[in-house]
Amino acid sequence: MRRSAVLGSAGTLIAGTLIAGAMAAPSASAGQQKSRDAEARGVRIAAERAAQKGIDWKDCPKDWGLEKPVQCGWVTVPVDYAKPNGKTIKIAVDRARSTGRAGERQGSLVYNPGGPGGSGMRFPLRVTTKNPLWEKTAKAYDFVGFDPRGVGHSAPISCMDPQEFVKAPKLDPVPDTEADKLAQRKLAREYADGCKERSGSILRHMTTPNTARDLDVIRAALGDRKLNFLGVSYGTYLGAAYATLFPDHVRRMVVDSVVNPSREKIWYQANLDQDVAFEMRWDDWKAWVAKNDAAYHIGNTPEKVQKQWEKLRAAAKKSPIGGVVGPAELLGLFQSAPYYDSAWTEVAGVWSKYLGGDEKALVEAAAPDMSDTAGNISSENGNAVYTAVECADAKWPTSWKRWDRDNTRLHKDYPFLTWSNAWLNLPCATWPDRQQTPLNVKSGKGLPPVLIVQSTRDAATPYDGAVELHKRLERSRLITEKDAGSHGVTGLVNSCINDRVDGYLLKGNVDRKDVTCKPHETPKPEAGGSAARMKAAASDLPTVH
C-alpha cells in the first residue's frame, strides 16, 4: 500500500493488514461447477469482445495526476461473468509505452500492487521517471496499470462516509473490558451493513476470481495473446488465481511477497499467521533502533525501545496527542516500520523528535488530514474493497467466541497487531451477502515457470506462503531473500534478485534450482523525519491491507 494509513471498519486506524479469514473449504458442488462453467464461457465472450474493440488510448484526465506520455483508457467487463450480456462496468487502465526499439518489444507488463483495494495506475510512472531498477524491462514492455473492479476509477464502491471513516481519534484497538469488545463488534456490524447499503448489488461479485477474469479481458483488450504480470502482496493471490483459471494464457509471471493460497488460510487463518509475523519484524526494527541510539536517543536496547513504545501508547490513550493521535493512530504510523525498511528511518525520526519535545511531526504523520477530501475518499474506497473482496472470497467464522478465543490467545504473545487485525476483519463475521468457497490454486496445462520472490522475515505475507505457492505451481522457481523482511522485494536494490527478475522478464530465464540471496542493505540512520518525506518515500510501495 501507499501506504497511507486506512481505518479499520471497527474504528481502528490501520495502515493496512493484508490478511483476514476463512475455514476449511469443501469441494465444489454440482451447482458450483455449473456456475464456474458459465463464468468460463462468459469470460471468453467478454475477452473476444475486448479484443475486437481494443482500448481507445488518450491523454489521462487532468485530475488523475498522470501526465504525458502516460495514456489512459477503459475496458468493459461484465459484473457477473455467468451473465456476460448483463450489467457491465468499465475498468480504468493506463500505460507507458516501451522505450526500446520495435524489435525489443515483448508486449505489455500488467501490474497489481496488492490490497485488495490497491490501484496500479502509478506503475507506468516507473518508465516516465526512469526508475533504474526497471529501465531494462521498460525497453521490452509497455508498463500497464489498472484500477481493479470497485477501486478508484473502476466503478468505485463505498461502505461509509469517507470523512467519518478517517476521523480521529478512534477507539483503542486493544480492549480493556468486555464493553470495549462490544463497542468494536457494533462498529463492525454497522460497517458490514453500510457496505450492503451503499454498494449492495456488486458485493457478491467483488471476488479475486472475478478480478482475475477482468485481468484476462484486459489482456485481450491490450492485444496480447498471453499475459505478462507482476503482482505484489495481494497481487500474488490475484496472479495465482489467474494462473489457475487461465494457465495457458500466462507468458511471464512474477509474484513478490506471497499470500498463502491454501484454502485453509484464505482468509481467517492467514490473518492470525500475520499477527505472529508482525511481532517478529517489530522486534527486528526495535533492534535496529537500539543499535542506532546515537541518532535517535530512544533506547539502546530493544527492551528499552519497547518500554518507550508502551509509554508513548499509554500517554496517547490517556490524552490523544494533538487531540487526534491516540493508540490506533499511533499504530497506523508505527506499523509501517515492520512493513517496509524504507519507513525505518522516518518513523524513528518522527518518534525521536517527539521525545525531544516536538510533537508536530508526529501529529502530521499519524493524524488524518480532514481537508484532503480526495485522499480520504481514496482511503475509504480502498478499505471498502479490501473488506468486500476478502469477505466475498471465503466463508468466515461467524462465532464471536472463536474470534475472541483466537485473538485473546494470540495477543498474549503477539500484542503489536493482533486486535487491530481482528477488528479490521470482523465485518466478515456478519457479512450480509454471499461468501464463496476459495479457489483451489494449482497448476494447469500450459502454465510456464512462474518466478516467486520472497523475504524470510516478511511481516505482511509470511514466508510459508511463498513455499506453499511454490509447491502448488509446478516448474515455478523460488528466490528467497534470507534474513530480510521488507515487503515488496522486487522494488529493492539487491542485484541477486534484480538481475534474475530482469533475466526472467526479458529472456524467460530461470535458474535450474531455487536460489537464496543475501539480504539487501538495511537503512542508514537519519535524524529527523517528516510526514511529507514519508508520503514521498511511500508513493511507489506495494499496496497491502
N, C-alpha and C positions, 0 to 999 in steps of 0.2 A: 504494500500500500504506500502511499504517499511518502508517506504515511501520515496523513493528517488524522488526528485523534477523532474517533467516532464514538457516539454514545451507545452503550448497551440499551436495549429496549426496556430493561428494567430500571433505567435511570442511572446506570453506571457509565462513567466516561471511560471508554476503552479505545485504545489505539489499534484495535483490530485483533481479534482472536480468530485464527483461521478455522477453528475446529468446533464441532458440535455433534449430535448424537443419533445412533440407531441401535437396533438389536439385530440378532442373527436373522437372516432373511431366508424364507423358504424358496424353493424353486418356483419358476413361473408356472401359473395355472394355464389351462387351455384358453381362458379368456384373455389373460395377459399376453399369451403368444399371438393370439388373433390380433390384438391391438398393436403389438410390435410389428407384425407383418403389414398391417395397414400403414403404420408410420414409415416403414421402409419403402413402401410404394409411394407414399406422399413425398418423401424427401427426394426420390428420383424424379418425380414430376416437377417439384419446385426447383431442383437443380437444372433440369432441362430448360425450364423457362428462363432461369437466370443466365444460363449460358447463351441463350438466344438474345437476350436483352442486353447483357453486359452491364457496365457501370458508366454512367454519364459523369465523367470526372470534371470538376470545376474548381475554381478557387474556393477555399473554405469560407463559410460565413465569418464576418469580422469578429463577432463576439465569441467565436470558438477558440481564439488565441493560437491559431495555426497559420502562420504566414507562408507566402510563396517561398519555395516551389512546392510545398505540400499541397496536395489536392484532396478534395472530399467528394463523397458520393453516397449513394444509397443502394441497398439490396433488399428486395421484398421477400419475406418469408411467411409461411403460414403460422398462425398462433398455435394451431393443433395440426400436427403432421398427419394424423389419421384423417383429417378433412382438408386436403390441400386446396380445395376450391372454396373453402370457407373464409373466415376472417383472416386478414393479414396485418403485419406490422412492417415498418421499414427499419433496417439495421444500418446505422451510420458507420461508414468506413472512410479511411484516409490512406494516403500513400506518399512516399517519396521515391522517385524513380531511381533505378540503379545508376551508379556513377561510372561503370566500366564501359568498355567497347561492346558493340552489339554481339560479338562472338562470345563475350564473357557472361552474358545474361543467362540465368537459370530459372527465371520465373519470379514468383512472389514469396516472401517470407512473412508469414502471418504470426502475430504476437498476441498473447494474453498474459497480463501481469498478475493475475490472481484475484482474490476476493473470497467467494464470488461477490461481484459488485464493483470490480475494478475496471477502469477504462484503459484500453490500449492505444488511445488516439495520440499519445505523445511519442509512441515508438518511432514514427518516421523522423522525428527530430534528431535521432541518433545519426541520421545521414546528413541532415542540413547543418548540424552543429559539428560535424566531422569528429564524432566520438572515436578516439583512436582504437578502442577495442573492437570496433565494428567496421573499420574502414575497408578491410579486405572483403568481408562479407557483403558490404554495400556495393561493391563493384559487380557482384553477381546477381543480387536480388533487389527487386522493389521491396522496400520495407512497408508493410501494411498493418495498420492498427484498426481496431473496431470497438464500438460500444456493444457489449453483449445485450441480448434482449432484456428490457427493463432498466438498462443503465443509461444515464446521461442523455444522449440524443436519440436513443433507440426505444421509443415508447416507454419512457421512464415511469417507474412505479413509486408509490409512497405509502408509508404506514402511519405518519403523524405529521403535525405541523413542524416544519424544519426549525423555526425559531424556538419552539418549545423543546424540540429534540436536543438542541445544543445548549440550552440554558443551564447555568451552573450557579451554585454548587449542587451536585447530585448526592443521592444517598451514599453513605459509606458502603462499599460492596461487601465488607466483612461484617456479618451480622453479630450483634451482641446479645440479642434476645429473640425469642420466637416472634415477637411483634415485628422486629426488623425483617424477618423472613417473610412474614405475611404481607408486609408492605411491598417487598420486591415481587412476590408472587402476583399481587394485584396489578402491579405495573406490567408484568409480563403478559398477563391475560389481556389487559387493555391494549397492549401493543399488538398482540396477535389479532384481536378483534378489529383494530384500526387498519391492519393490512387488508383484511377481508372487506372492510367498508370502503376503503379508498382505492383498492386495486383488485377487487374481487374476481372478475371473470378470467383474468390471466394467471392467477396464482397457481393453479394446478398445472399450468404449462411452463412454469418457471423452474425447469429441471436441467441438470447437467446434460443428460442425453439430448434434450431439445436444443441446448446451446451447441452441442457437438453437431447436430443436424444443421443448425444455422451455419456453422463453420463450413460444412460441405457445400451448402448453397453459395456461400461467399467464394469458396474455391472455384466453383463453376462460373460464377459471375466474373471472376478475375481472368477467366480464360485458361486456367491451369488444369492440366489433365490430372495432376496429382498435387497433394498438399505438402508444402514445406512449412513447418510450425515450430515456434519456440514458445514454450509455456513455463511459467514460473509460479511456484506456490500452488494455489488452487488451479492455476493454469495447467499443472501437471495432471490433475484429475480430469480436466477437460480434454487434454491430449490423450490420456489413457482411454477415456470414453470414446473419443474419435477413432483411436486405433482398434478398439473392439468392434465398433459399428461399421467402420469403413477401412478394414486392413489393407485392401488392395488400392486404396486411394492415397496412401501415405508414400511420399518420396523421401523426405528427410524430416526427422522429428527429434528435437532436443527438449528434454524435460529437466527442470532445475529446481531443487528443493521440493521434495516429492511428498504429496499427500498419500498416506497409506490407503491403497484401493480396496483392501479387504472389505467384504460386505459386513463383517463383524465390527469393523472400525467406523464405517460411514454411518452416522457421524458421531454418535454419543461417546463411544469408547475412545475414539481419536481425540476428542476434547479432553478426556481425563489423561490420556497419554501426554498431551501437550502441556498440561499443568506441571507434570514431572520434569519435562524437558526445559521449561522456562525457568524453573528453580535452579537447574544445573547451569544454565547460561547466565542467570542473575549472579550466581556465585563466581563465574568467570569474570564478569565485569567488576564485581566488588574487589576481586584480587588485583585487577589492573588498576583500579582507582587507588588502592592501598599502595601498590608499587610506585605510583606516581604522586605520592602525597606531597612531595616538594612543590608540585604545580598546583594542587587543588586544596590541600590542607583540610581534607575531610576525615581522614583516619589512616594510620599507617599499617593497619591490619584489616583483613576482611571483616573480622568481628566488630571492630570499631566503626567501619563503614556501615555495617548492618545496624548498629545501635543508633548511628546518626540518622539512618533512614526511618527507623522506628520512632525516633524523637521528632523528626520532621512530620511524619504521618500523624502522630498524636497531636502535635501543635495545630496542624491543619484541620483535624477533626474537631478540636476544641473551639477554634476560631479560624474559619477559612481565610487563607492568605489573600490579601487584597479584596476580601469579601466574596471571592468567587472560586478560589482554589482550595478544595477540600481533598480528602483522601482519594476519591475517584478521579479527580482531575490530575492529581499527582501521579497516579498510576498511568494515566493516559500519556503523560510525558516520559516517565521513567521506564515504561515498558518498551520504548523504542531502543534502549540500550541493549537488552537481551536480543532484540530482533536483528539489529544491524550494527556492525562495527563502526560504520560511518557516523553513528549517533553517539559513540562513546565520549568523545571529547566535548561535544556540545552539551550533553546532559550533565556531565561532570562540571563543565564550566559554569553552567547556569546555577547548579547547586552550590558551587564554590562561592559565587558572587552573593548568593542569598546568605550563606553563612558569614560572609564578610559584611553583612548589613544592608545589601542592596536586593530588595525583593522584586524590583521592576522586571528584570529579565525572566524570573520565574513565572510571574503573572502573565507576561506576554507570551511565554512559551506554552503554558499549561491551560490558560483560560480561553474560552471561546471568544471569537470576535463577533459580537452581535450585529455589527454594521456590515459584515461580509455576507449579505443575504445569498449571493450566488454560491459561495463556498458552503454555506450552511445547507442550502438545498442539495448540493452535491453530496455532502456528508450524510444527510438523512436518506437520500436515494441509495447510496452505497450500502448503508446498513439495512435498508428495506430489501434490497436484492439479496444480500447475504442471508438474511433471515428466510426470505421466500424460497430461495434455491435449496438451502440445507433442510428446511422443514419439509419441502416437497420431495426431495430426493430419497428420503428414507422414513421408515416408521420409528418414531421416537418413543421412549418410555413415557407413560402417562402418569405413573405413580409418583407423587411427591415424596413418598417415603424413600423410594430408590434414589432420587436426586439428592435428598437430604443426607441419606446414609453415605453415598459415594463421595459427595463433596465435603462433608464433615470429616470423613476419614482422611481424605487427601490433604485437606487444609492443615492438618496437624503437622505434616512433614513438608508440605509444599505450599506455603501460605501466600507466595507472591502473587499468583494469578488465579488460584482455584475458584474463589467465589465470584470474582468478576466474570470469569468464563461461564460459570453456571448461569448467572443472571442474563448474560447476553443471549444464551441459547434457550432459556426456559420458555419463551413463546412457543417453541416447537412442541412442548408438552400439551398445550391446549390449542394446537393449530386447527383453524376452522375449515380446512379443506383437505382434499385427498393427499395422502402420503404414499409414495411408491416404494417398490422393492428396489434396492440398489442394484445397479448394473453389475453383472459378473465380468469383471475386467479380465481379458485373456487375449492371447494371440489368435489371429485368424489367417487364413490362406492369403498369401501375397504380402504380408507385413514385412517390411525390410528391417534391418537393425535399427533400434531406437537408442539414442545416446542419453544416458541418465547421469546427472551430475548432482552431487550431494556432499555437504559437510557433515562430519560426525556429531557435532555438538549443536546442530540447528535447533532452536527453541520452537519455532512455529510449526515446522514439519520434521518431527523426529526421524533419525536415520533409518530406523526399521522400515519406514515407508518406502524408501528407495530400494532396500533389499527385497521387499515384498513385490514391488512392481517389476524388478529385475527378474524374479522367479516366474512371474506371470507372462512376461513378454519374451518369447524365445528369440535368441540371437541378439538380444539387447546387450549393451556394454555399460558398465557402471564405473564412473570416475569418482573416486572418493577423495575429498579434501580432509585429510586426517588432522585432528586436534584443532579444528576451526569450527566456527558456529554461526557465521554471518548468514543471513537469509538472502538468497539470490546470488549464487556463486558465479554465474557467468558474467555478471556485471563488475566483478572484482579483478584486479591485476594479479594474475597468477599464471605465468607462462605455461606451466604444466597443464593447466586447464584450457587457457585461451587458445593455445596452438592446436589442441585436439578438437576444440569446438570449430575452429576455422577449417581444419582439415576435413572434418566430417561434413560441414555445410558446403564447402567448396568442391570436395572430391569424393565424398561418401566414405572416407577412410575411417575405419575403427581399428583399435588395437586387437591383437589376437586374443588377449586376455584382459580382464578388468585391470584398472590402473589405480594406484594410490598415490596421491600428490601430497607434498608438504603443504603446510598452511600458508596462506597469504600473510603479508606483513601486518602486524597489528598497528593500530593508530599511534601516532606520536602525541604526547600530551600537549595541550594548548591551554593557556589561561583564558578566562572569559567565557563567552558563549552567548548566543542571542537567538531569539525566536526567528528572526529574518534569515540568519545563516542556517538554522536547522531546516527551515522550509526550502531554501535554495538547494541544500545538500540532498534533500529527500525527493526532489522533483522527478527523478527517474528511477526510483527504487521500485521493486516489485510490490504489488498490492497483496495484502493479506489481512484477513479479519481475525 
